[in-house]
Amino acid sequence: EAGVAQSPRYKIIEKRQSVAFWCNPISGHATLYWYQQILGQGPKLLIQFQNNGVVDDSQLPKDRFSAERLKGVDSTLKIQPAKLEDSAVYLCASSSEGLGSHRRIQYFGAGTRLSVL
Amino acid sequence: DQQVKQNSPSLSVQEGRISILNCDYTNSMFDYFLWYKKYPAEGPTFLISISSIKDKNEDGRFTVFLNKSAKHLSLHIVPSQPGDSAVYFCAASVRSGGSNYKLTFGKGTLLTVNP
């Protein structure tokens, strides 16, 4: 079974530029998550989708961050314009709609490391 | 406001000994807890979990203990191996709406197992 795919792996941009990240979840996983992990911190949830609907985006800085999952499969996360403090690893995760504890376990991609100069 | 706390940024143990990683939480609504392991340049990998209705879950060398009254959980690794060297994240799960759940992570503990 293929895991969560993310691209690019690394991205370097200057502040005020825009950037987009792509994620393809595990096949059949209805729920998709985007996290921001700043160095020395744990992952912080930005947005959660179930199929193509948003479940939770309370931690997403909506003035500069946007995300979509139009067909309920892959997803893109965009930052426009980027700030220095956006330098972080952006992780995508997915989970299934299985019974019981299966819903609770999230499977992560390798992440995209963003450096904003 | 950190709802999940891992107070030890790092831990060093000898190969073959026990590693104990600790985690505290504050939100009583958390009802499921997970440990993830992360190697450099990789995403977190699920390791083991426990429901709040249990106090222990074991999987091979890994055991998670939950003390609900103290809002404390721990991960025991016995015996520790050099390949266990990684950052370990504690995560707590809560319902986020409908049949959906979300995770809150601690800051992680870097475990180093010395040969």
gemmi code that builds the backbone of each chain (N, CA, C; Angstrom):
import gemmi

chains = {
    "A": [
        ("GLU", (0.856, -1.198, 0.000), (0.000, 0.000, 0.000), (0.883, 1.235, 0.000)),
        ("ALA", (0.658, 2.139, -0.959), (1.455, 3.353, -1.030), (1.078, 4.260, 0.130)),
        ("GLY", (2.087, 5.003, 0.606), (1.864, 5.919, 1.716), (1.389, 7.269, 1.226)),
        ("VAL", (1.424, 8.247, 2.115), (1.044, 9.616, 1.789), (2.182, 10.256, 0.995)),
        ("ALA", (1.855, 10.796, -0.170), (2.868, 11.412, -1.021), (2.783, 12.929, -0.915)),
        ("GLN", (3.925, 13.566, -0.789), (3.984, 15.020, -0.732), (5.059, 15.525, -1.677)),
        ("SER", (4.805, 16.692, -2.248), (5.834, 17.347, -3.055), (5.630, 18.854, -2.995)),
        ("PRO", (6.699, 19.638, -3.171), (8.085, 19.178, -3.244), (8.603, 18.782, -1.863)),
        ("ARG", (9.780, 18.238, -1.773), (10.371, 17.910, -0.485), (10.982, 19.132, 0.181)),
        ("TYR", (11.503, 20.029, -0.641), (12.150, 21.235, -0.133), (11.746, 22.419, -1.013)),
        ("LYS", (11.642, 23.581, -0.370), (11.325, 24.790, -1.114), (11.960, 25.977, -0.400)),
        ("ILE", (12.647, 26.802, -1.174), (13.234, 28.031, -0.628), (12.648, 29.197, -1.407)),
        ("ILE", (12.069, 30.153, -0.686), (11.488, 31.329, -1.324), (11.858, 32.560, -0.524)),
        ("GLU", (11.623, 33.709, -1.123), (11.830, 34.955, -0.405), (10.502, 35.411, 0.180)),
        ("LYS", (10.603, 36.193, 1.248), (9.359, 36.688, 1.876), (8.547, 37.461, 0.850)),
        ("ARG", (7.272, 37.384, 1.026), (6.253, 38.003, 0.171), (5.982, 37.211, -1.111)),
        ("GLN", (6.789, 36.162, -1.367), (6.457, 35.296, -2.503), (5.363, 34.324, -2.109)),
        ("SER", (4.836, 33.622, -3.103), (3.821, 32.603, -2.826), (4.417, 31.221, -3.057)),
        ("VAL", (3.786, 30.231, -2.423), (4.268, 28.852, -2.537), (3.071, 27.910, -2.382)),
        ("ALA", (3.174, 26.757, -3.028), (2.106, 25.761, -2.925), (2.701, 24.392, -2.675)),
        ("PHE", (1.999, 23.624, -1.857), (2.410, 22.263, -1.537), (1.299, 21.320, -1.978)),
        ("TRP", (1.721, 20.128, -2.368), (0.758, 19.140, -2.853), (0.806, 17.877, -2.005)),
        ("CYS", (-0.353, 17.251, -1.836), (-0.443, 16.026, -1.043), (-1.404, 15.048, -1.697)),
        ("ASN", (-0.989, 13.803, -1.758), (-1.875, 12.721, -2.192), (-1.984, 11.715, -1.062)),
        ("PRO", (-3.155, 11.543, -0.471), (-3.276, 10.673, 0.706), (-3.241, 9.196, 0.330)),
        ("ILE", (-3.262, 8.357, 1.333), (-3.369, 6.918, 1.118), (-4.702, 6.640, 0.436)),
        ("SER", (-4.679, 5.761, -0.553), (-5.878, 5.460, -1.327), (-7.028, 5.027, -0.422)),
        ("GLY", (-8.168, 5.673, -0.607), (-9.338, 5.309, 0.172), (-9.504, 6.070, 1.473)),
        ("HIS", (-8.490, 6.829, 1.855), (-8.596, 7.614, 3.093), (-9.417, 8.871, 2.829)),
        ("ALA", (-10.505, 9.000, 3.589), (-11.423, 10.112, 3.362), (-10.967, 11.396, 4.048)),
        ("THR", (-10.221, 11.245, 5.126), (-9.859, 12.420, 5.922), (-8.401, 12.793, 5.670)),
        ("LEU", (-8.174, 14.066, 5.429), (-6.844, 14.576, 5.113), (-6.555, 15.776, 6.002)),
        ("TYR", (-5.329, 15.862, 6.471), (-4.902, 16.895, 7.407), (-3.642, 17.576, 6.877)),
        ("TRP", (-3.550, 18.871, 7.132), (-2.308, 19.613, 6.924), (-1.821, 20.122, 8.281)),
        ("TYR", (-0.537, 19.899, 8.528), (0.093, 20.346, 9.765), (1.282, 21.253, 9.442)),
        ("GLN", (1.577, 22.137, 10.371), (2.804, 22.932, 10.335), (3.672, 22.499, 11.505)),
        ("GLN", (4.930, 22.154, 11.225), (5.840, 21.791, 12.310), (7.034, 22.727, 12.283)),
        ("ILE", (7.077, 23.609, 13.256), (8.205, 24.524, 13.414), (9.296, 23.791, 14.187)),
        ("LEU", (10.539, 24.106, 13.895), (11.682, 23.434, 14.505), (11.569, 23.428, 16.032)),
        ("GLY", (11.685, 22.228, 16.611), (11.629, 22.100, 18.059), (10.229, 21.980, 18.625)),
        ("GLN", (9.231, 21.984, 17.753), (7.834, 21.887, 18.187), (7.210, 20.615, 17.625)),
        ("GLY", (6.047, 20.268, 18.168), (5.282, 19.186, 17.579), (4.442, 19.705, 16.420)),
        ("PRO", (3.936, 18.814, 15.592), (3.061, 19.245, 14.497), (1.825, 19.965, 15.023)),
        ("LYS", (1.446, 21.034, 14.346), (0.260, 21.792, 14.708), (-0.734, 21.727, 13.560)),
        ("LEU", (-1.964, 21.308, 13.868), (-2.971, 21.156, 12.829), (-3.348, 22.508, 12.231)),
        ("LEU", (-3.321, 22.563, 10.897), (-3.774, 23.770, 10.195), (-5.201, 23.602, 9.693)),
        ("ILE", (-5.473, 22.480, 9.029), (-6.783, 22.265, 8.443), (-7.031, 20.780, 8.292)),
        ("GLN", (-8.309, 20.401, 8.428), (-8.734, 19.014, 8.309), (-9.889, 18.945, 7.320)),
        ("PHE", (-9.766, 18.038, 6.354), (-10.821, 17.801, 5.374), (-11.417, 16.417, 5.588)),
        ("GLN", (-12.720, 16.292, 5.356), (-13.307, 14.982, 5.162), (-13.901, 14.990, 3.767)),
        ("ASN", (-13.387, 14.106, 2.929), (-13.681, 14.146, 1.493), (-13.312, 15.546, 0.986)),
        ("ASN", (-14.205, 16.305, 0.391), (-13.812, 17.629, -0.094), (-14.353, 18.751, 0.779)),
        ("GLY", (-14.857, 18.395, 1.976), (-15.369, 19.407, 2.884), (-14.424, 19.685, 4.039)),
        ("VAL", (-14.396, 20.938, 4.493), (-13.548, 21.338, 5.611), (-14.225, 20.969, 6.936)),
        ("VAL", (-13.505, 20.236, 7.782), (-14.009, 19.855, 9.105), (-13.556, 20.865, 10.151)),
        ("ASP", (-12.276, 21.272, 10.050), (-11.702, 22.180, 11.058), (-10.615, 23.005, 10.400)),
        ("ASP", (-10.781, 24.298, 10.380), (-9.713, 25.190, 9.889), (-9.472, 26.317, 10.882)),
        ("SER", (-9.763, 26.046, 12.147), (-9.681, 27.082, 13.174), (-8.251, 27.598, 13.394)),
        ("GLN", (-7.236, 26.793, 13.075), (-5.853, 27.204, 13.282), (-5.182, 27.674, 11.991)),
        ("LEU", (-5.925, 27.787, 10.929), (-5.355, 28.217, 9.646), (-5.352, 29.746, 9.559)),
        ("PRO", (-4.185, 30.356, 9.356), (-4.144, 31.829, 9.195), (-4.730, 32.206, 7.835)),
        ("LYS", (-5.981, 32.483, 7.824), (-6.718, 32.580, 6.560), (-6.368, 33.821, 5.746)),
        ("ASP", (-5.675, 34.773, 6.368), (-5.284, 35.942, 5.591), (-4.185, 35.608, 4.583)),
        ("ARG", (-3.458, 34.511, 4.820), (-2.356, 34.188, 3.907), (-2.328, 32.719, 3.495)),
        ("PHE", (-2.981, 31.858, 4.243), (-2.987, 30.434, 3.948), (-4.334, 30.039, 3.354)),
        ("SER", (-4.272, 29.152, 2.367), (-5.501, 28.571, 1.835), (-5.233, 27.115, 1.481)),
        ("ALA", (-6.283, 26.321, 1.494), (-6.138, 24.907, 1.143), (-7.399, 24.453, 0.448)),
        ("GLU", (-7.224, 23.488, -0.437), (-8.379, 22.932, -1.112), (-8.185, 21.444, -1.372)),
        ("ARG", (-9.311, 20.774, -1.506), (-9.322, 19.338, -1.809), (-10.547, 19.105, -2.692)),
        ("LEU", (-10.419, 19.602, -3.906), (-11.581, 19.748, -4.774), (-12.294, 18.436, -5.097)),
        ("LYS", (-11.568, 17.385, -5.370), (-12.209, 16.136, -5.782), (-12.201, 15.106, -4.660)),
        ("GLY", (-11.865, 15.553, -3.459), (-11.882, 14.649, -2.323), (-10.747, 13.664, -2.287)),
        ("VAL", (-9.701, 13.919, -3.099), (-8.548, 13.016, -3.073), (-7.316, 13.829, -2.691)),
        ("ASP", (-6.584, 14.337, -3.708), (-5.386, 15.093, -3.371), (-5.741, 16.514, -2.955)),
        ("SER", (-4.735, 17.178, -2.371), (-4.980, 18.491, -1.779), (-3.778, 19.395, -2.017)),
        ("THR", (-4.033, 20.691, -2.049), (-2.945, 21.668, -2.111), (-3.091, 22.669, -0.971)),
        ("LEU", (-1.973, 23.079, -0.434), (-1.904, 24.110, 0.595), (-1.082, 25.256, 0.016)),
        ("LYS", (-1.600, 26.469, 0.099), (-0.911, 27.622, -0.480), (-0.649, 28.681, 0.581)),
        ("ILE", (0.472, 29.333, 0.447), (0.805, 30.475, 1.300), (1.079, 31.664, 0.376)),
        ("GLN", (0.349, 32.756, 0.640), (0.511, 33.938, -0.210), (0.062, 35.181, 0.549)),
        ("PRO", (0.943, 36.104, 0.882), (2.391, 36.070, 0.714), (3.068, 35.416, 1.914)),
        ("ALA", (4.218, 34.833, 1.692), (4.938, 34.148, 2.771), (5.667, 35.147, 3.669)),
        ("LYS", (5.750, 34.783, 4.951), (6.502, 35.560, 5.927), (7.647, 34.714, 6.457)),
        ("LEU", (8.605, 35.365, 7.073), (9.758, 34.648, 7.614), (9.321, 33.557, 8.590)),
        ("GLU", (8.300, 33.852, 9.398), (7.862, 32.898, 10.415), (7.123, 31.695, 9.854)),
        ("ASP", (6.911, 31.669, 8.537), (6.291, 30.499, 7.917), (7.313, 29.392, 7.646)),
        ("SER", (8.580, 29.673, 7.897), (9.611, 28.640, 7.722), (9.309, 27.478, 8.661)),
        ("ALA", (9.112, 26.311, 8.078), (8.671, 25.149, 8.852), (8.618, 23.945, 7.913)),
        ("VAL", (8.306, 22.795, 8.496), (7.969, 21.608, 7.703), (6.453, 21.511, 7.647)),
        ("TYR", (5.930, 21.340, 6.452), (4.486, 21.204, 6.272), (4.189, 19.731, 5.995)),
        ("LEU", (3.447, 19.149, 6.912), (3.145, 17.720, 6.860), (1.702, 17.507, 6.439)),
        ("CYS", (1.518, 16.507, 5.620), (0.172, 16.065, 5.254), (-0.048, 14.694, 5.870)),
        ("ALA", (-1.247, 14.438, 6.330), (-1.582, 13.148, 6.914), (-2.969, 12.741, 6.436)),
        ("SER", (-3.248, 11.444, 6.513), (-4.584, 10.976, 6.173), (-5.004, 9.884, 7.130)),
        ("SER", (-6.301, 9.695, 7.235), (-6.839, 8.621, 8.070), (-8.056, 8.023, 7.384)),
        ("SER", (-8.349, 6.781, 7.765), (-9.441, 6.070, 7.120), (-10.741, 6.299, 7.865)),
        ("GLU", (-11.826, 5.767, 7.305), (-13.117, 5.837, 7.978), (-13.466, 4.483, 8.568)),
        ("GLY", (-12.434, 3.721, 8.913), (-12.659, 2.412, 9.495), (-13.326, 2.511, 10.859)),
        ("LEU", (-13.640, 1.355, 11.394), (-14.329, 1.314, 12.689), (-13.366, 1.581, 13.836)),
        ("GLY", (-13.898, 2.097, 14.917), (-13.156, 2.239, 16.157), (-11.880, 3.046, 16.024)),
        ("SER", (-10.801, 2.469, 16.528), (-9.550, 3.212, 16.637), (-8.926, 3.520, 15.282)),
        ("HIS", (-9.349, 2.854, 14.232), (-8.749, 3.109, 12.923), (-8.929, 4.556, 12.495)),
        ("ARG", (-10.019, 5.158, 12.890), (-10.254, 6.561, 12.534), (-9.260, 7.485, 13.209)),
        ("ARG", (-8.720, 7.043, 14.340), (-7.890, 7.915, 15.182), (-6.452, 7.987, 14.681)),
        ("ILE", (-6.022, 6.958, 13.973), (-4.617, 6.875, 13.593), (-4.399, 7.626, 12.286)),
        ("GLN", (-3.478, 8.550, 12.312), (-3.143, 9.317, 11.129), (-1.806, 8.844, 10.579)),
        ("TYR", (-1.722, 8.804, 9.256), (-0.508, 8.382, 8.571), (0.061, 9.594, 7.845)),
        ("PHE", (1.332, 9.827, 8.079), (1.966, 11.050, 7.615), (2.838, 10.845, 6.391)),
        ("GLY", (2.898, 11.892, 5.567), (3.893, 11.953, 4.514), (5.216, 12.448, 5.064)),
        ("ALA", (6.210, 12.532, 4.182), (7.555, 12.934, 4.610), (7.666, 14.435, 4.835)),
        ("GLY", (6.704, 15.203, 4.323), (6.697, 16.638, 4.567), (7.420, 17.447, 3.507)),
        ("THR", (7.141, 18.743, 3.509), (7.844, 19.720, 2.678), (8.521, 20.708, 3.607)),
        ("ARG", (9.831, 20.826, 3.476), (10.571, 21.792, 4.303), (10.622, 23.118, 3.581)),
        ("LEU", (9.998, 24.128, 4.165), (9.952, 25.470, 3.564), (10.900, 26.400, 4.304)),
        ("SER", (11.735, 27.065, 3.547), (12.597, 28.114, 4.093), (12.212, 29.428, 3.432)),
        ("VAL", (11.859, 30.414, 4.257), (11.505, 31.741, 3.762), (12.633, 32.694, 4.135)),
        ("LEU", (13.261, 33.298, 3.123), (14.434, 34.159, 3.347), (14.072, 35.631, 3.266)),
    ],
    "B": [
        ("ASP", (-0.808, 27.863, 25.233), (-1.524, 26.916, 26.065), (-1.277, 25.497, 25.555)),
        ("GLN", (-0.286, 24.840, 26.170), (0.081, 23.502, 25.717), (-0.798, 22.472, 26.381)),
        ("GLN", (-1.594, 21.777, 25.625), (-2.482, 20.778, 26.199), (-1.805, 19.423, 26.345)),
        ("VAL", (-0.736, 19.217, 25.585), (0.033, 17.979, 25.670), (1.490, 18.363, 25.906)),
        ("LYS", (2.044, 17.868, 27.003), (3.385, 18.282, 27.377), (4.339, 17.103, 27.477)),
        ("GLN", (5.471, 17.246, 26.834), (6.561, 16.290, 27.003), (7.707, 17.103, 27.592)),
        ("ASN", (7.915, 16.957, 28.867), (8.818, 17.850, 29.589), (10.290, 17.535, 29.423)),
        ("SER", (10.591, 16.352, 28.892), (12.000, 16.009, 28.671), (12.323, 16.164, 27.196)),
        ("PRO", (13.120, 17.167, 26.823), (13.462, 17.336, 25.412), (14.332, 16.197, 24.884)),
        ("SER", (15.086, 15.569, 25.784), (15.972, 14.498, 25.327), (16.175, 13.458, 26.420)),
        ("LEU", (16.551, 12.260, 25.965), (16.793, 11.136, 26.869), (17.869, 10.260, 26.234)),
        ("SER", (18.820, 9.856, 27.029), (19.894, 8.998, 26.537), (19.942, 7.733, 27.381)),
        ("VAL", (19.944, 6.560, 26.724), (19.981, 5.279, 27.445), (20.968, 4.346, 26.767)),
        ("GLN", (21.381, 3.336, 27.517), (22.279, 2.331, 26.965), (21.469, 1.240, 26.267)),
        ("GLU", (22.051, 0.712, 25.216), (21.432, -0.408, 24.510), (21.117, -1.536, 25.491)),
        ("GLY", (19.916, -2.104, 25.347), (19.515, -3.207, 26.198), (18.771, -2.780, 27.450)),
        ("ARG", (18.892, -1.495, 27.819), (18.183, -1.011, 29.010), (16.794, -0.534, 28.628)),
        ("ILE", (16.031, -0.121, 29.638), (14.686, 0.379, 29.403), (14.715, 1.879, 29.108)),
        ("SER", (13.907, 2.289, 28.126), (13.677, 3.719, 27.860), (12.269, 4.035, 28.330)),
        ("ILE", (12.127, 5.125, 29.080), (10.802, 5.563, 29.540), (10.599, 7.008, 29.107)),
        ("LEU", (9.606, 7.202, 28.262), (9.277, 8.543, 27.790), (7.937, 8.950, 28.383)),
        ("ASN", (7.861, 10.159, 28.876), (6.684, 10.613, 29.602), (5.899, 11.702, 28.877)),
        ("CYS", (4.633, 11.781, 29.195), (3.748, 12.740, 28.553), (2.630, 13.099, 29.529)),
        ("ASP", (2.310, 14.376, 29.638), (1.200, 14.834, 30.462), (0.216, 15.614, 29.607)),
        ("TYR", (-1.044, 15.557, 29.979), (-2.040, 16.312, 29.230), (-2.976, 17.033, 30.187)),
        ("THR", (-3.657, 18.039, 29.681), (-4.519, 18.843, 30.551), (-5.993, 18.749, 30.181)),
        ("ASN", (-6.288, 18.397, 28.937), (-7.674, 18.413, 28.468), (-8.370, 17.090, 28.780)),
        ("SER", (-9.383, 17.134, 29.605), (-10.103, 15.922, 29.994), (-10.904, 15.313, 28.844)),
        ("MET", (-11.064, 16.045, 27.765), (-11.829, 15.538, 26.630), (-11.007, 14.568, 25.768)),
        ("PHE", (-9.691, 14.560, 25.957), (-8.870, 13.594, 25.218), (-9.254, 12.188, 25.667)),
        ("ASP", (-9.529, 11.304, 24.699), (-9.947, 9.962, 25.068), (-9.179, 8.865, 24.341)),
        ("TYR", (-8.139, 9.269, 23.629), (-7.329, 8.279, 22.925), (-5.957, 8.897, 22.752)),
        ("PHE", (-4.925, 8.086, 22.963), (-3.567, 8.622, 22.975), (-2.665, 7.777, 22.077)),
        ("LEU", (-1.755, 8.456, 21.393), (-0.896, 7.787, 20.430), (0.543, 8.235, 20.630)),
        ("TRP", (1.447, 7.347, 20.284), (2.873, 7.697, 20.212), (3.325, 7.541, 18.767)),
        ("TYR", (4.068, 8.559, 18.329), (4.651, 8.544, 16.997), (6.161, 8.634, 17.137)),
        ("LYS", (6.834, 8.047, 16.181), (8.296, 8.045, 16.130), (8.703, 8.782, 14.859)),
        ("LYS", (9.729, 9.629, 14.964), (10.132, 10.397, 13.788), (11.645, 10.368, 13.615)),
        ("TYR", (12.063, 9.882, 12.453), (13.462, 9.960, 12.065), (13.682, 11.250, 11.290)),
        ("PRO", (14.928, 11.763, 11.240), (15.216, 12.988, 10.482), (14.783, 12.872, 9.027)),
        ("ALA", (14.208, 13.938, 8.515), (13.796, 14.045, 7.111), (12.685, 13.064, 6.739)),
        ("GLU", (12.021, 12.498, 7.737), (10.871, 11.641, 7.468), (9.666, 12.166, 8.237)),
        ("GLY", (8.475, 11.736, 7.828), (7.291, 12.103, 8.589), (7.139, 11.226, 9.817)),
        ("PRO", (6.327, 11.651, 10.788), (6.075, 10.815, 11.968), (5.428, 9.494, 11.561)),
        ("THR", (5.832, 8.431, 12.251), (5.297, 7.094, 12.003), (4.566, 6.623, 13.248)),
        ("PHE", (3.350, 6.133, 13.059), (2.572, 5.637, 14.188), (3.267, 4.450, 14.845)),
        ("LEU", (3.293, 4.462, 16.179), (3.988, 3.413, 16.918), (3.016, 2.552, 17.730)),
        ("ILE", (2.275, 3.183, 18.602), (1.386, 2.449, 19.499), (0.357, 3.429, 20.044)),
        ("SER", (-0.783, 2.914, 20.476), (-1.828, 3.792, 20.991), (-2.539, 3.129, 22.166)),
        ("ILE", (-3.365, 3.936, 22.840), (-4.144, 3.414, 23.958), (-5.422, 4.211, 24.089)),
        ("SER", (-6.503, 3.508, 24.373), (-7.772, 4.159, 24.635), (-7.827, 4.571, 26.105)),
        ("SER", (-8.633, 5.584, 26.398), (-8.730, 6.061, 27.779), (-9.432, 5.071, 28.705)),
        ("ILE", (-10.039, 4.027, 28.126), (-10.707, 3.030, 28.966), (-9.733, 1.936, 29.418)),
        ("LYS", (-8.506, 2.014, 28.935), (-7.487, 1.038, 29.324), (-6.375, 1.726, 30.103)),
        ("ASP", (-5.564, 0.929, 30.795), (-4.426, 1.528, 31.469), (-3.089, 1.017, 30.933)),
        ("LYS", (-3.158, 0.057, 30.020), (-1.920, -0.502, 29.476), (-2.188, -1.098, 28.106)),
        ("ASN", (-1.237, -0.898, 27.195), (-1.295, -1.566, 25.903), (0.133, -1.943, 25.519)),
        ("GLU", (0.291, -3.177, 25.076), (1.626, -3.697, 24.803), (1.721, -4.176, 23.368)),
        ("ASP", (2.860, -3.903, 22.732), (3.098, -4.376, 21.375), (4.589, -4.654, 21.248)),
        ("GLY", (4.942, -5.906, 21.443), (6.356, -6.284, 21.351), (7.183, -5.595, 22.415)),
        ("ARG", (8.199, -4.852, 21.997), (9.065, -4.174, 22.956), (8.455, -2.887, 23.503)),
        ("PHE", (7.337, -2.481, 22.985), (6.737, -1.196, 23.324), (5.483, -1.388, 24.184)),
        ("THR", (5.429, -0.652, 25.286), (4.261, -0.664, 26.163), (3.898, 0.767, 26.503)),
        ("VAL", (2.615, 1.087, 26.397), (2.157, 2.403, 26.810), (1.277, 2.228, 28.048)),
        ("PHE", (1.517, 3.072, 29.032), (0.760, 3.078, 30.268), (-0.008, 4.394, 30.358)),
        ("LEU", (-1.251, 4.308, 30.816), (-2.071, 5.501, 30.980), (-2.566, 5.598, 32.409)),
        ("ASN", (-2.307, 6.733, 33.037), (-2.853, 7.035, 34.366), (-3.828, 8.197, 34.177)),
        ("LYS", (-5.088, 7.847, 34.013), (-6.086, 8.852, 33.657), (-6.291, 9.874, 34.769)),
        ("SER", (-6.244, 9.428, 36.018), (-6.467, 10.371, 37.119), (-5.354, 11.408, 37.199)),
        ("ALA", (-4.154, 10.999, 36.838), (-3.024, 11.920, 36.862), (-2.837, 12.623, 35.526)),
        ("LYS", (-3.618, 12.253, 34.518), (-3.477, 12.787, 33.159), (-2.038, 12.617, 32.677)),
        ("HIS", (-1.579, 11.381, 32.799), (-0.188, 11.076, 32.484), (-0.108, 9.772, 31.724)),
        ("LEU", (0.743, 9.767, 30.698), (1.024, 8.508, 30.031), (2.521, 8.369, 29.804)),
        ("SER", (2.933, 7.128, 29.639), (4.353, 6.875, 29.413), (4.519, 5.763, 28.387)),
        ("LEU", (5.620, 5.830, 27.687), (6.001, 4.805, 26.709), (7.255, 4.129, 27.219)),
        ("HIS", (7.185, 2.796, 27.348), (8.334, 2.013, 27.766), (8.852, 1.210, 26.587)),
        ("ILE", (10.147, 1.247, 26.390), (10.777, 0.469, 25.336), (11.789, -0.454, 26.004)),
        ("VAL", (11.539, -1.773, 25.870), (12.406, -2.753, 26.514), (12.613, -3.959, 25.595)),
        ("PRO", (13.848, -4.361, 25.285), (15.058, -3.597, 25.527), (15.254, -2.530, 24.454)),
        ("SER", (15.922, -1.479, 24.802), (16.183, -0.408, 23.828), (17.267, -0.835, 22.846)),
        ("GLN", (17.103, -0.406, 21.605), (18.057, -0.743, 20.554), (18.529, 0.548, 19.880)),
        ("PRO", (19.722, 0.555, 19.313), (20.212, 1.780, 18.638), (19.247, 2.296, 17.569)),
        ("GLY", (18.558, 1.397, 16.883), (17.591, 1.799, 15.857), (16.378, 2.515, 16.424)),
        ("ASP", (16.219, 2.500, 17.745), (15.111, 3.225, 18.373), (15.427, 4.711, 18.509)),
        ("SER", (16.652, 5.099, 18.250), (17.045, 6.498, 18.357), (16.241, 7.333, 17.360)),
        ("ALA", (15.457, 8.259, 17.896), (14.530, 9.051, 17.082), (13.870, 10.071, 18.001)),
        ("VAL", (13.047, 10.932, 17.423), (12.190, 11.816, 18.226), (10.851, 11.119, 18.403)),
        ("TYR", (10.375, 11.077, 19.628), (9.095, 10.449, 19.945), (8.083, 11.526, 20.332)),
        ("PHE", (6.953, 11.519, 19.628), (5.891, 12.475, 19.908), (4.716, 11.765, 20.579)),
        ("CYS", (4.228, 12.369, 21.616), (2.984, 11.968, 22.252), (1.863, 12.783, 21.601)),
        ("ALA", (0.743, 12.137, 21.307), (-0.386, 12.841, 20.704), (-1.669, 12.410, 21.395)),
        ("ALA", (-2.597, 13.329, 21.508), (-3.878, 13.055, 22.146), (-4.997, 13.355, 21.166)),
        ("SER", (-5.996, 12.491, 21.181), (-7.083, 12.570, 20.203), (-8.383, 13.016, 20.863)),
        ("VAL", (-9.119, 13.848, 20.132), (-10.426, 14.301, 20.592), (-11.337, 14.435, 19.381)),
        ("ARG", (-12.632, 14.274, 19.618), (-13.575, 14.406, 18.509), (-13.564, 15.854, 18.015)),
        ("SER", (-13.546, 16.031, 16.689), (-13.491, 17.382, 16.119), (-14.775, 17.750, 15.392)),
        ("GLY", (-15.743, 16.864, 15.414), (-17.011, 17.167, 14.763), (-17.515, 15.943, 14.028)),
        ("GLY", (-18.778, 15.615, 14.235), (-19.330, 14.432, 13.597), (-18.544, 13.196, 14.001)),
        ("SER", (-18.080, 12.458, 12.995), (-17.299, 11.254, 13.281), (-15.813, 11.502, 13.067)),
        ("ASN", (-15.401, 12.745, 13.115), (-14.004, 13.109, 12.883), (-13.264, 13.349, 14.182)),
        ("TYR", (-11.963, 13.119, 14.119), (-11.108, 13.298, 15.276), (-9.888, 14.103, 14.879)),
        ("LYS", (-9.306, 14.799, 15.854), (-8.070, 15.518, 15.580), (-7.058, 15.232, 16.677)),
        ("LEU", (-5.789, 15.424, 16.318), (-4.688, 15.151, 17.235), (-4.023, 16.442, 17.690)),
        ("THR", (-3.631, 16.443, 18.968), (-2.788, 17.500, 19.514), (-1.484, 16.849, 19.950)),
        ("PHE", (-0.373, 17.406, 19.497), (0.935, 16.808, 19.725), (1.710, 17.538, 20.816)),
        ("GLY", (2.560, 16.775, 21.508), (3.570, 17.372, 22.360), (4.754, 17.819, 21.510)),
        ("LYS", (5.766, 18.391, 22.193), (6.923, 18.913, 21.476), (7.930, 17.836, 21.100)),
        ("GLY", (7.778, 16.662, 21.664), (8.678, 15.574, 21.316), (9.825, 15.398, 22.289)),
        ("THR", (10.322, 14.161, 22.350), (11.508, 13.815, 23.138), (12.483, 13.088, 22.228)),
        ("LEU", (13.705, 13.602, 22.167), (14.750, 12.952, 21.369), (15.379, 11.834, 22.184)),
        ("LEU", (15.178, 10.604, 21.739), (15.761, 9.436, 22.404), (17.038, 9.029, 21.676)),
        ("THR", (18.099, 8.875, 22.428), (19.357, 8.376, 21.873), (19.710, 7.094, 22.608)),
        ("VAL", (19.863, 6.000, 21.858), (20.239, 4.724, 22.449), (21.686, 4.457, 22.066)),
        ("ASN", (22.526, 4.404, 23.052), (23.968, 4.244, 22.827), (24.368, 2.776, 22.814)),
        ("PRO", (25.155, 2.354, 21.798), (25.570, 0.941, 21.721), (26.477, 0.566, 22.886)),
    ],
}
model = gemmi.Model(1)
for chain_id, residues in chains.items():
    chain = gemmi.Chain(chain_id)
    for i, (resn, *xyz) in enumerate(residues, 1):
        res = gemmi.Residue()
        res.name, res.seqid = resn, gemmi.SeqId(i, " ")
        for name, pos in zip(("N", "CA", "C"), xyz):
            atom = gemmi.Atom()
            atom.name, atom.element = name, gemmi.Element(name[0])
            atom.pos, atom.b_iso = gemmi.Position(*pos), 0.0
            res.add_atom(atom)
        chain.add_residue(res)
    model.add_chain(chain)
structure = gemmi.Structure()
structure.add_model(model)
structure.setup_entities()
